[in-house]
């Protein structure tokens, strides 16, 4: 059964997130933060650091504070229909959110990064860049995917159009949660994170579930980054419907999705049952 919106259309908010990676002793690891339980967006869930685009993000002077120009960033994002300033702002938003939620600042100057961490509570991000003369490493983050929240009445009071970037976490900085928007943080192998989700130790939302399943197919950070370089970021707007009384999210490539070309490996749909989203064919199908 198709879902018919019973509420006014909700325009997705522009957002960005950084999937921070490192090579651990047993393989690839990803950094996750637990959203504050009182948050009105994915409260209590484990997510990648990220948040909405601020107007100030689009006003950062690329020539002064970024290591790549706006033309290059616009082309790399692969969205010719948006303005270069908007594309640049999404990169800045991703790096700002990574800094605010994990304390990690993507800049070549480690001493400046530590100085920024000390001053962060008292200055807005763009002022911090200006005061310390910081140049952000947009080259450190690569576009990976674009997830758009579907309109699912009456559950979708907020929607997001989120660009996912992948990056190697700087080895000279420690990623940690901010104890404000995020209350816990952890480095986990992608498969381990999904194991914990399945055993109900942590909560995950569909973009994180399928992103972690995709990451589990890579043995190293280099493999993930090469994959990001090799193809344009897929656009993933789940198609919501009700089947057998359960909310089902279909993804590109599913027979019920309007886009026939598959965007991701693994299952092409998740079903909301047992108070979580599950692949219809079971946990193992995440890795097929």
N, C-alpha and C positions, 0 to 999 in steps of 0.2 A: 504494500500500500504506500503510495506516495504521500509525503508530508505536505500539507497545505498550510502555508503561513497564516496564523490567526492573529499576528501582531504586526505592527508596521515594520517594514524592512529596516534592518540594522546595518548601517554602513561599517565595514570593518575598519578598525583603527590600524594605522601603519605601525609596524613594530619590527624589532630585530633581536636576534639571539646568537650567542656564540657557543658552539659545541667545542669545549676545550679538551684537548687530547694529550696524552703522554704515553710513552713506551714504558710500561712497568716491568717488573722482574719476570712476569709470566705472560706478557703480551700487552696489547692495546688496553688503555684505560681511559675512561671519560669522567669528567667532573660534573657532579649533580648537586643541586641545592634543594633543600626542602622548603617550599613556600610556607609562610606563616599560616597557621591554622585558621586565622580570622580573615585571611585575604579573600576578596570576592572573586579572584581569578585563580582557580586551581589551588585553593587553600589546602594545605597538608600534602600536596603532591610533590614528587621530585621532578625537577625540571632543569634545563640548561639555563645559565644566567641570561637574562634578557628582559625586555620591556618595550614600552611604546616609544615611538619617535617623538622627540620634543622639537618645538620650533627652533630652539637655539642650536640643535644639531645641524640644521641646514645652513646656519649662519657662520659656521667655523670656516676660517680662511684656509682653503686647501693649500695654497702656495706656502703659507707660513707654518701650518700645524699638521699637515699630512705628508706622507712620503710618496704619494702618487697624486697625479692631477685629476681634476674632476672628469675630464674626457675619458681617461683610462678607466676610472671607477665606473662610470656610466656604461661603458662598453662591456666591462667584465661582469656587471650585474645581469646583462642580457635582457634589459627591459627598455627598448627604444621608445616606448610610449610615455615614459616619465622624464621629467626634466633632470639634467645633470646635477643640479643642486639637491634635488630630492634623492637621487642615487647616492650622492656623497653623504647626505644626512643619514641615510640608512647605515652606511659604514660607521659613521661617527656614533650613531645610536648604539650599534652593536658593541663598539669598544667602550663607550661610556657605561653601558649596562654591565659589561664584564667587570669594569673597574668598581662600580658601585656595589655590585652583588657578590663579587669574589675578591676584591682588592687587587686584582691583576691588571696592570697597565701595560698595554702593548706599545712599548717605546724602546729604542735601541739604547737609551741612557738609563742604566740600572739605578744609578744614584738619584737621577731625577725622578724615577718611578717611586723610589722609597720616600723622597721628599714630598711627592704628590700624595702618597698614602698618609703621611703625617698631617697634611693640611686639608685633606679631603672633606672632613666634616664641616669646615667653616667656609668653603668656597664652592660656588656652582662650577660644573665641569669646564665650561668654556672660559670662565675666569681663571681657573686653575691652569689651563693650557697657556693662557696669555701671560700670567704672572711668572710661571716657571719656564716659559719659552719652550714648551714641549712640542715635539713632533711625533704624532702617532704613526704606528706602523700598520697602515691599511694593507700593506703587502703581506702581512702575517695572517690575514684572514681571507678565506676563499669562499665565494658563494657556493652553497651546497643544495639548498632546496627553498621553495616558497610554499608555506602552508597557509591556507585561508580557512578560517573557521566557517563551517556551514551555518545556514540559517535553520535552526531547529527549535521552533516554538514548542512550549513556552520557556525552554531552557536557556536560550541564547540572548541574555540581556546585553552581553558584550561580545563583539566579534573582533578578530585580529587578522591582519594580513601581514604575516611574519616572514622575514627573510632569515633563513638559517645559514650561518657561516661556520666553517670548520677552521681550527687553528691549533698549532702546537703551543701548549702552555709554556711560558718563559721559565727556563730552569732556575733562574736566579730570583724568582718570586714565589711566594707561597699562596696558593689559592685557599680562601677560607670564606665562610658565609658571613654576612654583615650583622647578624643578630637583630635585624630589624625586619626586612622583607623576607629574609630567609633565616631559619632557626637551626638548621643542621646542614652539613655538607659532607660529601664523600667522593673518593675516587674508586671507581669500580670497573671491572671488565664489563663490556656491554652484555655478554651472556649472563654474568653474575647478577647484574641489575635486573634483568628479565626473570632470572630464577627467583630473586627476592620478591619481585612483583607477583609472580605466580604463587608463591608461598604466603602472600599477603603481608610480607614484612614492610613493603613500601607501596605507595600508590603512584601510578603513572597515567598520563593522558595519552590518547591515540598517537599524536605526533611523536611523543617520546618512545612509545612502544615500537612503532615501526622504524624510527630512526635508530634505536638501539639494535633492532633486528638487522638493519642494514649494516651498522658498524660491526656487528659480530662476524661479518663475513670478511673482515680485514684483520690482518695479523699485526699491522704496525701503523703508526701515524703516517709514515711516508706513503703507504698504500692508500689511505683515505684521501690525502692531499692530491695524490696523482689522479685518483678517481674524480675528484672535484675539478681538476684542471681539464680532464678529458671530455667533459660533457656539460652542457648548459644546465643550470639548476631546474629540476622539474617543478612544475606548478601543481600543487595538490590541493584541490578543493573537494573534500569528501561530499558524496551525494548521500543524503539521509533518507531512509525509508523505514517502514515498519513491516517486519516479516515474522509471522508466528507470534505476534504480540510483543516483539522485542525491537528496540531501536537498533538499526543496522547502519553502519557507515561503510559505504562502498568507495573504493579508490580507483583512480584511472586504471583501465584494463579489465575491470570487473564488468560482467555482462549487463549489470544494471546502472553502470556509470556512463554518462554521456560522452566521455573521452575513451576511445577504444584502446589507445596505446598505453601499455603498462608503464607506470612511473617508478615503481619500486619493486625490489625482489620480495618474495614472501607472499603472504595472503593478500588478496585484493579486497577483503572486507573484515571488519571487526563487529561483533555483536555484543550489545550490552546485556549481560546476564550475570547472575551471581554477584551483583553489585560492582561489576567491573566490565571492561571491554575485553573480549576474548576472540581469537580466531575460531571460526566455525569448526575447522578440522582439528582443533586442539593445539596445545602449546608447541609441539614439535614443528608444526607447519610454519612457525615464524622463521625457521631456519632452512626450509626447503629451497 
